[in-house]
């Protein structure tokens, strides 16, 4: 029997793939034969006529795995699947997950099992993370990503629910100004309640970054100048609706930010270009004047034109930057490094019986 670990989280988009790949790559580096499974997939993708999960295909590639998609992800959530599940037409799906796991663990030292959504996602069809952990008798590692605050209550309830099957938690995306609170208050509180903090992963601007070309596509816009620089990276955004003097003050502090500005605000556009921002995002489907276009080409700074108004674009940008998938090699390398240096691997291996 391979040792088994389940990577779950308190919510979607918390960094499960990053932690799965980080742990998998680290254990491989230590000479262990690592297997991978994602029992429930919510991003259907068909390859060679077999339905699998987009994230699972990607992680398999990174970990050098080639098991069949329908074994790696026996349950794929499509619209048809949801209709059947909600109307009570679903059989018990757990046997297919157990069979898949038993097949995949053959010849492996350790199995890394990835969750989907939160620990309770999939409860409507009885394949939530809690049940998967219990049925496969895995050690669970739960990621809690700081959004506005940490879900400390949720983590304690999970410990109450899972008992000895909960190895611990990873607190992710923690900015420097929040570290004291984590170390001084939250970690001691969790550990007093039996929740082991396996690691604290600091916020890293690169992990949320996105290329200009990808950003344009996600915003439904198009790059109209300096297209050859569409691989520039955006880490954040700044809204250029204020007076130029005020804008300059904010701009100096946010160097790698895309500037979202009305297509008619050439004063702010010029300041942003001359200040070497990674890109301009012009709203309202308004094209810039010739001076701005020329400067953009000379300075090699792409301009993206989008239909939406500034407020809508800003809201979309917020979502995109917090939910952008890990797909760049540089990000995977950085993410694996963050995980490797943050997580207490000796404790984790001890819990897994390695």
C-alpha positions, 0 to 999 in steps of 0.5 A, a space after each residue: 500500500 502506498 502512503 496517501 495524502 489528500 490536498 484540499 482547501 477551504 474554498 476554490 482557487 486557494 492554491 491546491 495545484 501549486 501545493 500538489 505539484 510542489 509536494 509531488 516534485 519534492 517527493 520525486 526529488 527525494 527518490 520516491 515513486 509518486 502517483 497522482 489522482 484527482 477523483 472529482 474534476 470540475 473542468 471537463 476536457 476531452 482528449 482522444 475521446 476520453 473525458 478528463 479534467 483540465 487541471 488533472 491533465 496539466 498536473 500529470 504532465 508536470 509530474 510525468 504521469 501517463 495514467 488514463 484520464 478516466 482512472 485519474 478522474 473517475 468523476 467529471 462534473 458536466 452539466 448533464 452530470 449535475 442534472 442527474 445528480 440533483 434529480 437523484 439519478 446518480 449511482 454511488 460514485 465512490 466505488 469508481 474512485 476507490 477502484 481508480 485509487 487502487 489501480 493508480 497506487 500499484 508500484 507507488 511509494 506515495 499517492 498525492 490526491 487532489 481535491 476540487 473546490 472546497 472540502 465540502 464541494 461534491 456533497 450533493 453527489 456524496 463525493 466531497 473531500 471529507 468522504 474521499 479522505 475517509 474512504 481512502 484513509 488518507 492524511 488530509 492537508 487543507 489549504 486556507 488562502 487569505 482572502 480578507 481573513 483566514 478561515 480559522 473556525 472552518 479549520 478547527 471544525 475540519 479537525 473535529 470532523 476528520 480527527 486523525 485523518 487531518 495532518 494539518 493546514 497550509 496558510 497561503 498567500 500571506 502578505 508581510 503585514 499579516 505575518 505577525 498576526 499569523 505567528 502571534 495569534 492564529 498559529 497558536 490558536 490553531 495548534 491549541 485546538 489540535 490543528 497543526 500548521 504545516 507551513 505558511 506560504 508568503 504572498 508572491 506577486 509572481 504567482 498571481 501575475 498574468 501575461 498581457 496577451 492572456 489578460 486581453 483575451 480574458 477581458 474580451 479585448 484586443 492588443 492594438 499596439 506593441 503586440 510583440 510585447 504581449 508576453 510582458 507580465 502584469 502583477 496588479 492593476 491601477 485605475 487611472 480615473 484621478 487627476 494626473 498629480 494624484 495618479 503619479 503618486 500611486 503609480 510610483 508605488 505600483 510599478 508592475 501594474 496594468 493601468 486601467 483608464 478611459 480611452 479619452 484620458 490621454 494625459 494619464 495614458 502618457 504618464 503611464 507610458 513614460 513611467 514604463 507600466 507593463 500595459 495600458 487597458 483602455 476602456 469604453 472601446 475608445 481608441 487612443 490618439 496618434 501620439 499615444 499609439 506612437 509612444 506605445 510602439 516606441 516604448 514597447 508597451 502594449 495597449 489593450 482596448 476593451 468594450 467595458 467601462 472602467 469599473 467593470 474592467 477593474 472588477 474583472 481584473 480583480 477576479 482574473 488576478 486572484 484566479 489565474 491558473 498556474 500554467 507558466 513554467 516560471 510560475 511552477 518553478 517558483 510555486 514549487 520552491 515556495 511550497 518546498 521551503 514553507 512546508 514541514 516535510 519531515 512532519 508530513 512524511 512522518 504522518 504519512 508513514 514514510 
